[in-house]
Amino acid sequence: MLRLTRAPNLALATLWADALRSEGLAVSVERAYLSGVAGELPPDQCSPELWLHDAAQEARARALLDALQHLPQHCWDCACGERVEGGFASCWACGRPMPP
């Protein structure tokens, strides 16, 4: 087994693991429930980790994980001139909805 990465929280670790599994990679989430002992143990030792079961698939797993960690953001320009980034469906400056 090979550690791929440490996730900032259990939700992301689970999402990443599910995405890698859907691509046919055998991965597991380790240290899933150690966040409760942070403080008793060093916090950086309590973060969930993604482990790959077959080290021969490391290159593919890392490429998929990198793509998951760097998803492109949707951006659009509102009629009021504001640039809206991320998953917002309306402009934060004027409230207009995102154009179709």
SVG drawing of the C-alpha trace seen along z (x, -y; Angstrom):
<svg xmlns="http://www.w3.org/2000/svg" viewBox="-32 -48 36 52">
<polyline fill="none" stroke="black" stroke-width="0.4" points="0.0,0.0 1.1,-3.6 -0.1,-6.8 -1.4,-9.2 -2.3,-12.2 -3.5,-13.6 -7.0,-15.3 -8.0,-18.4 -11.2,-16.7 -13.1,-13.5 -15.7,-14.8 -13.0,-15.5 -11.1,-12.3 -14.3,-10.3 -15.2,-12.2 -11.7,-11.7 -11.7,-8.0 -15.1,-7.5 -13.9,-9.2 -10.8,-7.1 -12.8,-3.9 -15.1,-4.8 -12.1,-4.8 -11.2,-1.3 -8.5,-2.0 -8.5,-0.3 -8.1,-3.0 -9.0,-3.3 -9.4,-6.2 -7.2,-5.7 -7.3,-7.8 -10.9,-8.7 -11.9,-9.2 -8.8,-10.6 -9.9,-14.2 -11.5,-13.8 -8.2,-13.3 -6.5,-16.3 -4.8,-18.1 -4.0,-14.8 -2.0,-13.9 -0.5,-16.5 -3.2,-17.8 -1.2,-17.0 -1.2,-13.3 -5.0,-13.2 -6.0,-14.1 -7.6,-11.5 -5.3,-9.9 -5.9,-8.2 -4.0,-5.0 -3.6,-3.2 -3.7,0.6 -1.6,1.3 1.5,-0.9 1.8,0.0 -1.2,-2.3 0.5,-5.3 1.0,-7.5 -2.7,-7.1 -4.0,-7.6 -1.9,-10.8 -3.0,-12.2 -6.7,-11.6 -6.3,-13.1 -4.5,-16.1 -7.4,-16.7 -9.9,-16.4 -7.9,-18.9 -7.7,-21.5 -11.2,-21.5 -11.8,-24.5 -14.2,-27.2 -17.1,-28.4 -16.9,-32.2 -19.3,-34.6 -19.6,-38.3 -22.8,-40.0 -24.5,-42.8 -23.5,-45.2 -19.9,-44.6 -19.1,-42.4 -17.1,-39.2 -18.8,-36.3 -16.6,-33.3 -17.4,-29.9 -20.8,-28.2 -22.9,-31.3 -26.1,-31.5 -26.7,-35.2 -24.5,-38.3 -23.4,-39.3 -23.2,-43.0 -26.7,-43.4 -28.5,-40.1 -29.2,-39.4 -29.4,-35.7 -26.7,-34.0 -27.5,-34.2 -28.5,-30.9"/>
</svg>
